[in-house]
């Protein structure tokens, strides 16, 4: 899967990933390969990314949106 994570000011992350976990408005959820298409709002919390190489990265966000379609994920967030 390919992930782009953006703020209004900059690109925070871009690359191939194995998994992303986000703080959804109705609860935390994970996106794995071939996830069904979704658009959702995000609340304050922690975004966890596991890259294809197994490296873990974490980002604290205030709020945002996620779009998942065809193994491409876009996160639009504020920090």
Secondary structure, DSSP 8 states (H G I E B T S, - for coil): -EEEEE-SS-EEEEEEEEEEEEEETTEEEEE-TT---EEEEE-SEEEEEEETTS-EEEEEESEEEEEEETTEEEEEEE-
